[in-house]
Amino acid sequence: MTWWEQIKSVFKIKELRNKVLFVLFVLGIFRISAVIPIPGIDVAQLRSFLDQNQFFGILNIFSGGALSNLSLVMLGLGPYITSTITLQLLTMIFPRLKEMYEEEGEQGKQKFNQYSRIFTVPLAVLQGWGLVVLFTNQGILGALSGMQLVGVLTAITAGAVWLMWLGELISEKGIGNGISLLIFAGIIASLPVSIRNAAISSTSQDIPSYIAFALVGLFIIATVIVVNEARRNVPISYAKQVRGNKVYGGSSTYLPMTLNPAGVIPIIFALSLILFPGILTNFFAGTTNAFLLKLVNIFNAFQNDLVIYSTVYFLLVVFFTYFYTAVTFNPDNIAQNLQRQGGFIPGIRPGPPTAKRIHFILNRTLLIGAIFLGFIAIVPSIVQGLSGTGQSGGGLGGLSFIIGGTSILILVSVVLETIRQVKSQIVMRQYE
């Protein structure tokens, strides 16, 4: 079946058509909410601040431009994602939490998700308060009274929780992962504005840089597709079991191990750390304290040195790829499950030897995935260094991150996963 026939099948099948229309409707609501601002903003000052600050510029891209309007949903899905990641990391510290997440089945995962939702609220309050204080100090927001601050924080927190609910609604009643699709919509929404701004500020001298960014963008898309679809298939055999006059088992299958099991999470972790000095620089700007002034100068030197910046960023991405995979992928559990089901890797004994073999394969496939993620993360910096656009600002400054690695990695991953789910829905309804 060709791609055109698959599209026609989606709109011919009533249930699938309703799911697609529901997703588009929710995404439309999200885009409308992103332009409803909180009152008392100096818009010109805000946009100037975002253009000069890489960290908040990236947050603005992921929120779909909601931060540049200081809208009700300006936090985006950040608090919910942070909450989920934090609780997953806490499973390494608290055995009860790990047991609930891994061993209690669907009910345990539902409980875990409920804790993530609850933890989202205080995180949203904390992040919202930090942004309001920062923007007030920068002159973007006027001075707020106690009641006004409570009102603003309530609205911002409600917006973050509402977005979380919309994401889960898409997952339940639509097609694809709702959280991923909302992030996808936020990045896509920023693309036309970035292209327009780059086109307005460009000159004939920028044409080689545009061509370079276009070629790099195509290269990243192709590479992301290849690596996302790449798998190491570990052969699994099941022992024959005789029950009465019938023989069960004896089949062969494989355990698929992807090159990049951590997805884009390591890049998000690394971004949070690598851009943290920039946040401190903004908070301590204008200080007269000698120690803080020296610290600000060190941070500025770090951010302006493209080689050191890119090297540290690359190493952080590689480290977090291994770290996050160690949290979410447990070879011991896989070996135990295989042993319970009568499965084994040919030539390897069940139990600990199987776990050791899976761990051996994982480390080698993960090395390729980690290096790939690190390379994708620093591609924008490499291109900026070669084209001389710098790390922020300039004609291509707004476009660099959009065409760069993290955004394309998210976009392509979400598109591939959604297409996979659509195809499975079509096959399920056409199967006889």
RODO-2510 file (C-alpha; in nm, 4 decimals, decimal comma):
residues 432
     n   res          X          Y          Z
     1     m     0,0000     0,0000     0,0000
     2     t     0,1451     0,3379    -0,1057
     3     w     0,1614     0,6373     0,1279
     4     w    -0,1225     0,8071    -0,0644
     5     e    -0,3461     0,5020    -0,0227
     6     q    -0,2636     0,4950     0,3485
     7     i    -0,3671     0,8607     0,3835
     8     k    -0,6955     0,7868     0,2030
     9     s    -0,7510     0,4857     0,4296
    10     v    -0,7117     0,7058     0,7388
    11     f    -0,9923     0,9359     0,6251
    12     k    -1,2122     0,6521     0,4943
    13     i    -1,2191     0,4710     0,8297
    14     k    -1,4512     0,6725     1,0531
    15     e    -1,2826     0,5854     1,3838
    16     l    -0,9355     0,6761     1,2547
    17     r    -1,0652     0,9950     1,0955
    18     n    -1,2201     1,1031     1,4261
    19     k    -0,8933     1,0352     1,6081
    20     v    -0,6930     1,2462     1,3606
    21     l    -0,9457     1,5324     1,3728
    22     f    -0,9450     1,5195     1,7545
    23     v    -0,5637     1,5504     1,7622
    24     l    -0,5749     1,8472     1,5208
    25     f    -0,8484     2,0119     1,7323
    26     v    -0,6454     1,9797     2,0549
    27     l    -0,3300     2,1089     1,8839
    28     g    -0,5346     2,4085     1,7623
    29     i    -0,6457     2,4807     2,1206
    30     f    -0,2828     2,4591     2,2329
    31     r    -0,1738     2,7116     1,9693
    32     i    -0,4540     2,9537     2,0684
    33     s    -0,3602     2,9310     2,4373
    34     a     0,0046     3,0071     2,3497
    35     v    -0,0879     3,3633     2,2454
    36     i    -0,3002     3,4565     2,5501
    37     p    -0,0603     3,6676     2,7618
    38     i    -0,0591     3,7563     3,1282
    39     p    -0,1036     4,1354     3,1766
    40     g     0,1637     4,4013     3,2335
    41     i     0,4356     4,2904     2,9885
    42     d     0,6917     4,5010     2,8051
    43     v     0,6870     4,2924     2,4841
    44     a     0,9853     4,4666     2,3185
    45     q     1,2030     4,4195     2,6286
    46     l     1,0962     4,0537     2,6557
    47     r     1,1845     3,9681     2,2950
    48     s     1,5170     4,1495     2,3215
    49     f     1,5969     3,9450     2,6341
    50     l     1,5040     3,6142     2,4645
    51     d     1,7142     3,6992     2,1566
    52     q     2,0202     3,7617     2,3748
    53     n     1,9752     3,4622     2,6064
    54     q     2,0320     3,1174     2,4554
    55     f     1,8695     2,9175     2,7361
    56     f     1,5409     3,1079     2,7394
    57     g     1,5456     3,1257     2,3592
    58     i     1,5495     2,7446     2,3546
    59     l     1,2730     2,7276     2,6165
    60     n     1,0709     2,9625     2,3975
    61     i     1,1153     2,7294     2,0974
    62     f     1,0013     2,4260     2,2978
    63     s     0,6984     2,6145     2,4307
    64     g     0,5969     2,7054     2,0749
    65     g     0,6555     3,0787     2,1275
    66     a     0,4407     3,0827     2,4443
    67     l     0,7288     3,2205     2,6507
    68     s     0,7856     3,5135     2,4116
    69     n     0,4242     3,6210     2,4820
    70     l     0,4448     3,5347     2,8538
    71     s     0,1269     3,3390     2,7880
    72     l    -0,0699     3,1287     3,0339
    73     v     0,1090     2,8161     2,9063
    74     m     0,4551     2,9735     2,8972
    75     l     0,6038     2,6867     3,1028
    76     g     0,4988     2,4415     2,8339
    77     l     0,5355     2,0763     2,9334
    78     g     0,8619     2,1455     3,1168
    79     p     0,7289     2,0838     3,4729
    80     y     0,5615     1,7550     3,3748
    81     i     0,8666     1,6260     3,1863
    82     t     1,0952     1,7296     3,4734
    83     s     0,8640     1,5581     3,7220
    84     t     0,8594     1,2324     3,5238
    85     i     1,2366     1,2280     3,4722
    86     t     1,3045     1,3106     3,8397
    87     l     1,0815     1,0280     3,9640
    88     q     1,2448     0,7832     3,7219
    89     l     1,5854     0,8824     3,8593
    90     l     1,4560     0,8425     4,2159
    91     t     1,3799     0,4765     4,1419
    92     m     1,7567     0,4222     4,1732
    93     i     1,7510     0,5586     4,5289
    94     f     1,4183     0,4297     4,6670
    95     p     1,3634     0,0534     4,6213
    96     r     0,9877     0,0826     4,6912
    97     l     0,9461     0,3278     4,4042
    98     k     1,1465     0,0994     4,1750
    99     e     0,9388    -0,2016     4,2767
   100     m     0,6164    -0,0118     4,2059
   101     y     0,7400     0,1033     3,8630
   102     e     0,8895    -0,2271     3,7448
   103     e     0,7144    -0,5113     3,9254
   104     e     0,3550    -0,4101     3,9972
   105     g     0,2481    -0,4142     3,6333
   106     e    -0,0043    -0,1723     3,4860
   107     q    -0,1479    -0,0723     3,8236
   108     g     0,1987     0,0215     3,9508
   109     k     0,2669     0,2334     3,6424
   110     q    -0,0656     0,4123     3,6847
   111     k     0,0301     0,4947     4,0453
   112     f     0,3720     0,6142     3,9287
   113     n     0,2099     0,8370     3,6638
   114     q    -0,0239     0,9799     3,9280
   115     y     0,2761     1,0745     4,1446
   116     s     0,4290     1,2438     3,8386
   117     r     0,1130     1,4516     3,7909
   118     i     0,1045     1,5536     4,1579
   119     f     0,4757     1,6454     4,1594
   120     t     0,4163     1,8602     3,8486
   121     v     0,2198     2,1188     4,0510
   122     p     0,4951     2,2292     4,2962
   123     l     0,7503     2,2206     4,0123
   124     a     0,5275     2,4477     3,8021
   125     v     0,4897     2,6900     4,0955
   126     l     0,8667     2,6941     4,1523
   127     q     0,9555     2,7408     3,7832
   128     g     0,6837     3,0027     3,7368
   129     w     0,8043     3,1989     4,0416
   130     g     1,1648     3,1881     3,9145
   131     l     1,0624     3,3223     3,5723
   132     v     0,8418     3,5959     3,7192
   133     v     1,1219     3,7134     3,9528
   134     l     1,3772     3,7067     3,6701
   135     f     1,1522     3,8968     3,4280
   136     t     1,0655     4,1511     3,6970
   137     n     1,4368     4,2132     3,7620
   138     q     1,4941     4,2535     3,3862
   139     g     1,2181     4,5165     3,3616
   140     i     0,9994     4,2925     3,1442
   141     l     0,7281     4,2734     3,4102
   142     g     0,6216     4,5550     3,6378
   143     a     0,6407     4,5235     4,0168
   144     l     0,3719     4,2841     4,1441
   145     s     0,1905     4,3038     4,4757
   146     g     0,1477     3,9903     4,6868
   147     m    -0,2022     3,9191     4,5545
   148     q    -0,0982     3,9873     4,1941
   149     l     0,1955     3,7463     4,2299
   150     v    -0,0365     3,4752     4,3685
   151     g    -0,2793     3,5329     4,0801
   152     v    -0,0052     3,5152     3,8146
   153     l     0,1497     3,1998     3,9659
   154     t    -0,1946     3,0354     3,9897
   155     a    -0,2621     3,1097     3,6210
   156     i     0,0834     2,9853     3,5108
   157     t     0,0536     2,6646     3,7182
   158     a    -0,2992     2,5999     3,5891
   159     g    -0,1686     2,6440     3,2323
   160     a     0,1066     2,3848     3,2878
   161     v    -0,1372     2,1338     3,4406
   162     w    -0,3880     2,1996     3,1624
   163     l    -0,1252     2,1255     2,8960
   164     m    -0,0358     1,8021     3,0776
   165     w    -0,4053     1,7060     3,0680
   166     l    -0,4293     1,7877     2,6954
   167     g    -0,1268     1,5675     2,6265
   168     e    -0,2767     1,2724     2,8130
   169     l    -0,6095     1,3318     2,6382
   170     i    -0,4395     1,2984     2,2981
   171     s    -0,2687     0,9751     2,4090
   172     e    -0,6020     0,8338     2,5290
   173     k    -0,8404     0,9413     2,2524
   174     g    -0,6143     1,0300     1,9581
   175     i    -0,3173     0,8781     1,7792
   176     g     0,0416     0,8949     1,9003
   177     n     0,1992     1,0140     2,2231
   178     g     0,0215     1,3332     2,3322
   179     i     0,3181     1,4897     2,5145
   180     s     0,5475     1,4320     2,2155
   181     l     0,2903     1,5733     1,9729
   182     l     0,2495     1,8928     2,1789
   183     i     0,6279     1,9424     2,1842
   184     f     0,6280     1,8706     1,8097
   185     a     0,3579     2,1343     1,7546
   186     g     0,5526     2,3874     1,9630
   187     i     0,8720     2,3403     1,7596
   188     i     0,6904     2,3463     1,4248
   189     a     0,5018     2,6633     1,5247
   190     s     0,8331     2,8446     1,5799
   191     l     0,9744     2,7465     1,2422
   192     p     0,7885     2,9967     1,0143
   193     v     0,8706     3,2892     1,2463
   194     s     1,2397     3,1918     1,2590
   195     i     1,2582     3,1594     0,8804
   196     r     1,0821     3,4944     0,8342
   197     n     1,3130     3,6721     1,0795
   198     a     1,6196     3,5177     0,9153
   199     a     1,4942     3,6186     0,5691
   200     i     1,4235     3,9786     0,6768
   201     s     1,7652     4,0281     0,8354
   202     s     1,9620     3,8407     0,5665
   203     t     2,1826     3,9825     0,2927
   204     s     2,3394     3,8308    -0,0180
   205     q     2,6461     3,7456     0,1916
   206     d     2,4316     3,5092     0,4030
   207     i     2,3387     3,2833     0,1072
   208     p     2,6347     3,0408     0,1596
   209     s     2,5374     3,0117     0,5269
   210     y     2,1753     2,9345     0,4355
   211     i     2,2888     2,6665     0,1915
   212     a     2,5153     2,5186     0,4599
   213     f     2,2294     2,5093     0,7118
   214     a     1,9955     2,3486     0,4548
   215     l     2,2494     2,0764     0,3708
   216     v     2,3212     2,0127     0,7384
   217     g     1,9466     1,9927     0,8053
   218     l     1,8979     1,7297     0,5327
   219     f     2,2004     1,5355     0,6569
   220     i     2,0677     1,5363     1,0152
   221     i     1,7207     1,4205     0,9023
   222     a     1,8683     1,1292     0,7047
   223     t     2,1031     1,0327     0,9895
   224     v     1,8297     1,0516     1,2537
   225     i     1,6030     0,8244     1,0472
   226     v     1,8810     0,5687     0,9921
   227     v     1,9877     0,5600     1,3588
   228     n     1,6295     0,5670     1,4941
   229     e     1,5342     0,2685     1,2806
   230     a     1,8605     0,0771     1,3438
   231     r     1,8365    -0,2225     1,5753
   232     r     2,0586    -0,5044     1,6916
   233     n     1,8394    -0,8166     1,6930
   234     v     1,9480    -1,0611     1,9627
   235     p     1,8204    -1,4147     1,8733
   236     i     1,5910    -1,5728     2,1333
   237     s     1,4795    -1,9373     2,1330
   238     y     1,2057    -2,0952     2,3456
   239     a     1,2382    -2,4470     2,4805
   240     k     0,9825    -2,7084     2,3787
   241     q     0,7350    -2,8113     2,6463
   242     v     0,5280    -3,1304     2,6220
   243     r     0,1872    -3,1199     2,7905
   244     g    -0,0104    -3,4338     2,7329
   245     n    -0,0183    -3,5010     2,3600
   246     k     0,0650    -3,1416     2,2650
   247     v     0,4014    -2,9710     2,2229
   248     y     0,4313    -2,6030     2,3134
   249     g     0,7159    -2,3593     2,2461
   250     g     1,0129    -2,4408     2,0306
   251     s     0,9800    -2,1113     1,8432
   252     s     1,2520    -1,8590     1,7671
   253     t     1,2299    -1,4822     1,7786
   254     y     1,4612    -1,1934     1,8615
   255     l     1,5085    -0,9193     2,1185
   256     p     1,5364    -0,5822     1,9377
   257     m     1,7936    -0,3465     2,0924
   258     t     1,7874     0,0038     1,9463
   259     l     2,1006     0,2127     1,9059
   260     n     1,9355     0,5027     2,0861
   261     p     1,7077     0,3684     2,3634
   262     a     1,7269     0,6948     2,5620
   263     g     1,5703     0,9097     2,2893
   264     v     1,6229     1,2841     2,3276
   265     i     1,6278     1,2799     2,7105
   266     p     2,0119     1,2921     2,7412
   267     i     2,0227     1,6085     2,5284
   268     i     1,7603     1,7730     2,7502
   269     f     1,9606     1,6825     3,0640
   270     a     2,2846     1,8061     2,9085
   271     l     2,1197     2,1300     2,7912
   272     s     1,9966     2,1989     3,1436
   273     l     2,3508     2,1718     3,2800
   274     i     2,5416     2,3375     2,9958
   275     l     2,3138     2,6413     2,9955
   276     f     2,2976     2,6719     3,3745
   277     p     2,5983     2,9123     3,3844
   278     g     2,4027     3,1426     3,1529
   279     i     2,1133     3,1499     3,4005
   280     l     2,3475     3,2397     3,6867
   281     t     2,5086     3,5089     3,4712
   282     n     2,1655     3,6707     3,4211
   283     f     2,0820     3,6535     3,7919
   284     f     2,4172     3,8005     3,8971
   285     a     2,4342     4,0626     3,6210
   286     g     2,5319     4,4031     3,7621
   287     t     2,6634     4,2619     4,0907
   288     t     2,9392     4,4505     4,2732
   289     n     3,0587     4,1500     4,4739
   290     a     3,4156     4,0658     4,3652
   291     f     3,3705     3,6875     4,3909
   292     l     3,0404     3,6866     4,2001
   293     l     3,1865     3,9208     3,9382
   294     k     3,4774     3,6814     3,8851
   295     l     3,2338     3,3897     3,8584
   296     v     3,0285     3,5768     3,5951
   297     n     3,3440     3,6447     3,3914
   298     i     3,4391     3,2739     3,4034
   299     f     3,0890     3,1736     3,2888
   300     n     3,0974     3,4277     3,0055
   301     a     3,4393     3,3017     2,8916
   302     f     3,3080     2,9424     2,8962
   303     q     3,0025     3,0298     2,6859
   304     n     3,2042     3,2323     2,4352
   305     d     3,4661     2,9590     2,3786
   306     l     3,2944     2,7430     2,1159
   307     v     3,5480     2,4571     2,1359
   308     i     3,5292     2,4094     2,5144
   309     y     3,1521     2,4646     2,5127
   310     s     3,0948     2,2006     2,2416
   311     t     3,3371     1,9504     2,3989
   312     v     3,1707     1,9695     2,7424
   313     y     2,8263     1,9501     2,5808
   314     f     2,9257     1,6396     2,3802
   315     l     3,0687     1,4610     2,6872
   316     l     2,7591     1,5432     2,8948
   317     v     2,5281     1,3990     2,6282
   318     v     2,7336     1,0763     2,6105
   319     f     2,7355     1,0474     2,9914
   320     f     2,3602     1,1030     3,0279
   321     t     2,2871     0,8542     2,7471
   322     y     2,4555     0,5799     2,9507
   323     f     2,3111     0,7077     3,2785
   324     y     1,9477     0,7281     3,1614
   325     t     1,9670     0,3906     2,9841
   326     a     2,0994     0,2346     3,3062
   327     v     1,7907     0,3718     3,4862
   328     t     1,5294     0,2607     3,2326
   329     f     1,6805    -0,0571     3,0814
   330     n     1,7664    -0,3413     3,3193
   331     p     1,9330    -0,6505     3,1590
   332     d     1,8783    -0,8511     3,4817
   333     n     1,4995    -0,8061     3,4601
   334     i     1,4981    -0,9021     3,0916
   335     a     1,7030    -1,2158     3,1652
   336     q     1,4656    -1,3124     3,4487
   337     n     1,1573    -1,2642     3,2295
   338     l     1,3111    -1,4743     2,9526
   339     q     1,3953    -1,7500     3,2002
   340     r     1,0390    -1,7537     3,3377
   341     q     0,9003    -1,7881     2,9843
   342     g     1,1460    -2,0629     2,8878
   343     g     1,3446    -1,8360     2,6550
   344     f     1,7218    -1,8238     2,6124
   345     i     1,9921    -1,6873     2,3840
   346     p     2,1377    -1,9758     2,1791
   347     g     2,4721    -2,0796     2,3277
   348     i     2,4147    -1,8793     2,6496
   349     r     2,2784    -2,0277     2,9730
   350     p     1,9628    -1,8668     3,1218
   351     g     1,9880    -1,6352     3,4215
   352     p     2,2992    -1,4280     3,5044
   353     p     2,4958    -1,5375     3,1916
   354     t     2,2069    -1,4123     2,9746
   355     a     2,2000    -1,0813     3,1649
   356     k     2,5756    -1,0489     3,1180
   357     r     2,5436    -1,1135     2,7429
   358     i     2,2639    -0,8549     2,7045
   359     h     2,4695    -0,6045     2,9029
   360     f     2,7719    -0,6735     2,6786
   361     i     2,5670    -0,6090     2,3614
   362     l     2,3956    -0,3044     2,5151
   363     n     2,7243    -0,1321     2,5977
   364     r     2,8461    -0,1648     2,2404
   365     t     2,5257    -0,0578     2,0666
   366     l     2,4820     0,2237     2,3181
   367     l     2,8285     0,3587     2,2390
   368     i     2,7195     0,4213     1,8788
   369     g     2,3921     0,5802     1,9946
   370     a     2,5672     0,8010     2,2528
   371     i     2,8264     0,9275     2,0031
   372     f     2,5460     0,9915     1,7515
   373     l     2,3441     1,1919     2,0063
   374     g     2,6498     1,3914     2,1099
   375     f     2,7325     1,4702     1,7477
   376     i     2,3739     1,5728     1,6705
   377     a     2,3753     1,8013     1,9767
   378     i     2,6881     1,9933     1,8721
   379     v     2,6177     2,0122     1,4965
   380     p     2,4603     2,3629     1,5304
   381     s     2,7717     2,4847     1,7168
   382     i     2,9997     2,3382     1,4480
   383     v     2,8022     2,5035     1,1683
   384     q     2,7894     2,8332     1,3571
   385     g     3,1654     2,8206     1,4069
   386     l     3,2281     2,7471     1,0376
   387     s     2,9823     3,0118     0,9168
   388     g     3,0943     3,2677     1,1775
   389     t     2,7439     3,3375     1,3103
   390     g     2,8407     3,2912     1,6762
   391     q     2,6411     3,1207     1,9436
   392     s     2,3535     3,3623     1,9531
   393     g     2,2098     3,6400     1,7491
   394     g     2,2928     3,7184     1,3882
   395     g     2,0908     3,6537     1,0772
   396     l     2,0919     3,2792     1,1313
   397     g     2,0954     3,2868     1,5078
   398     g     1,7212     3,2258     1,5407
   399     l     1,7353     2,9555     1,2758
   400     s     2,0404     2,7672     1,4030
   401     f     1,8682     2,5717     1,6757
   402     i     1,5592     2,5012     1,4676
   403     i     1,7631     2,3454     1,1868
   404     g     1,9998     2,2055     1,4470
   405     g     2,0113     1,8644     1,6015
   406     t     1,7776     1,8557     1,8999
   407     s     1,4720     1,9955     1,7229
   408     i     1,5135     1,7721     1,4178
   409     l     1,5771     1,4700     1,6400
   410     i     1,2472     1,5336     1,8210
   411     l     1,0540     1,6148     1,5037
   412     v     1,1713     1,3087     1,3100
   413     s     1,1276     1,0750     1,6097
   414     v     0,7706     1,1936     1,6695
   415     v     0,6800     1,1687     1,2990
   416     l     0,8230     0,8149     1,2700
   417     e     0,6450     0,6971     1,5855
   418     t     0,3121     0,8521     1,4789
   419     i     0,3374     0,6988     1,1287
   420     r     0,4105     0,3615     1,2902
   421     q     0,0980     0,3883     1,5069
   422     v    -0,1191     0,4989     1,2145
   423     k     0,0014     0,2018     1,0058
   424     s    -0,0703    -0,0405     1,2899
   425     q    -0,4232     0,1031     1,3259
   426     i    -0,4846     0,0631     0,9502
   427     v    -0,3512    -0,2949     0,9459
   428     m    -0,5594    -0,3863     1,2525
   429     r    -0,8804    -0,2698     1,0828
   430     q    -0,8032    -0,4244     0,7433
   431     y    -0,6810    -0,7596     0,8763
   432     e    -0,9071    -1,0523     0,7988
***
